[in-house]
Amino acid sequence: MFRGALATREFIAFWLKDGRLVAGMNVNVWDVAETIGALVAGQRTVAAALWVPKTPIGLLTRISRSPSG
C-alpha cells in the first residue's frame, strides 16, 4: 500500500502481512523516517488510516494500537 503520488515520485510505501505493518519506506518525502520506524516497531496499525493521504503521518502513531489490542 502506498500514500502519495507515483507520478511525482513522492510517496510512502507500506508492507503489510496478516494485517500487521511490517515495513515502510519513504521516497522524496522528508521528515517521516522516524515516524515510519515507530509505526513498524511492533505496532499493529489501523490500515484504513494509511489509505487516507490527508491524514498526517504523525497522527498514525497515535491511532495505532499494540498487537494485543
N, C-alpha and C positions, 0 to 999 in steps of 0.2 A: 504494500500500500504506500502511497506517497501523497505528500502535500506540496503544492507549489505549481510551477509551470515548467514542463519539459522543454517547451519551445525556447524559453529564455535561459534554460539551464540553471534555474534557481529552484531547488526543491529539497525536501527532506524525505528520505525513503525509510520505511519501517518494514521489518520482517516479523511475522507472527508465526507461532507454532502452537497448535492446540489452544488458540485464544490468548496466548501469552506473548507479550512483546519480548523478542529475543535479540534484536539488533536494530540499530538505527544509523543513518549516515546523512550528513548534510552536504549539499553541493551548492556552493556560492550563496549560502545563507549564513550570515555571520552571527556570532554570539549565542549559538544554540548548542554547542558541543556538550557543555556540562549538563544542560537540561536533558538532552537526549540520553546521556550517560546515566542520569538519575532515573529516568523512566525505565531504562533497560535493567538497571541494577536490582534485580529481584522483585520487581513490581509487576503486577498484572495491571494493564492499562485499559481504560474504557475505550474500546476500539472505535465506537461511533464518534467520539470526540476527535479522534485522529483524522477522520474524514473531513472535518469542517475547517477549511483553511483560515477562516476568520477567527477561530479560537486560538488565542495566543499560546504558543508552545509552552511558555512558563506556567500557564494555568493548568495544563495537563498534569503536572506533578501534583497539583492539589486535588484533582478529581480522580487520581489513580487510587487503587486500593491494593492491599497486600494480597499475595496468593491465597491466604487463608480466609479472606473475607471481602 
